[in-house]
């Protein structure tokens, strides 16, 4: 493990590894991080509902391959589609927070 003596907190580490907030590299990292979080939430909710990807896809009118891509963070999803998957497919409420 490489240590950096001037890095004492997580924010400094993010700045060092991915650039300052507002830079292109940091923005890309943050976008990928959010995509990963959504994909893990979707996967966990589907498993908690005891559904296969195919069952969820059938319920919301899409393909299993699309659900798989979402769960693996391979595709961006429209907000309306995400809400439909969670609310209609998984019977979950979706709330948004803007910081």
N, C-alpha and C positions, 0 to 999 in steps of 0.2 A: 504494500500500500504506500502510495506517495503522500507525504504530508506537506502541507504548505503552512509555514509558521505564521503568516499574517491572516490566515483564515480562522476566525474564531466563532462564526455563527453561520447558519444556513443561508441567509441572504447574501453574505459575502461569498460563500461557495457558489451560489447560483450566478452571481455577477462574474466570478472568475471563470466558471465552466461554460456559461452560455451568454455572457455579455450583459451589459446594463439594461434595465427596463427601457423598452422603446426601441432597442436595436433589432435589426432583422433576425439575427440568430436567436435572441431571447424570445422574440415573438413566436418564432417557429417552434422553439422548445415548449413554450407555454401552450401553444395550440395542440401539439402532440401530447402533452401531459393531460390536457382536458379531454382529448379524444380517448386516451387510455382509461381515464377515470369513468367516463360514460360507458365505455365498452365493458369494464369490470362490473359496473352497476347493473347493466343489462344482463350480463351473464349470471350474476348472482340472483337477480330477481326471477329470471327464467327457471333456474334450478330450484329456487325456493317454491315456485309454482308447480314443480314437478312436470315441466314441459320439455319436450325436445325442441330443437331448433325448427324442425319440420312442422310440429304442432303449432308453434308460435307463428311461423310464417303463414300457415293455412288460416289461422285465426284473423290475421291482419291483412291478408290478401297479397302476400309477397312470396318470394322464393326462399328456400332454406339457405341457399348460397349467399343471399343478401344478409340474412340474420348472422350467418357465420362471419361474413366480412365485417359487420358492425361489431360483433363480439371480439374480433381480433384487431380492431382498430385500423382496418384496411380501407375504410371508406368514410367520407364525411356524410353526415345525415342531416336532412332538413329538420328544423325544429318541429314542424307539424307532423312529420313522419315519426320522430322520436316520441312525441306525445301520444300519437295513435298506438304505437307499439306498447308503451307502458300502460296507458289508460285502458285501451280496448283489448289489447292482447294479454296483459298481465294484471289487469284490474288494480293498477297502482295510480295514485295521484302524482302529478308532476308540478313542482313549484320551482320558480326561478328566483335567483338572487343576483343582483347586479352590484358589484363593488366599485 
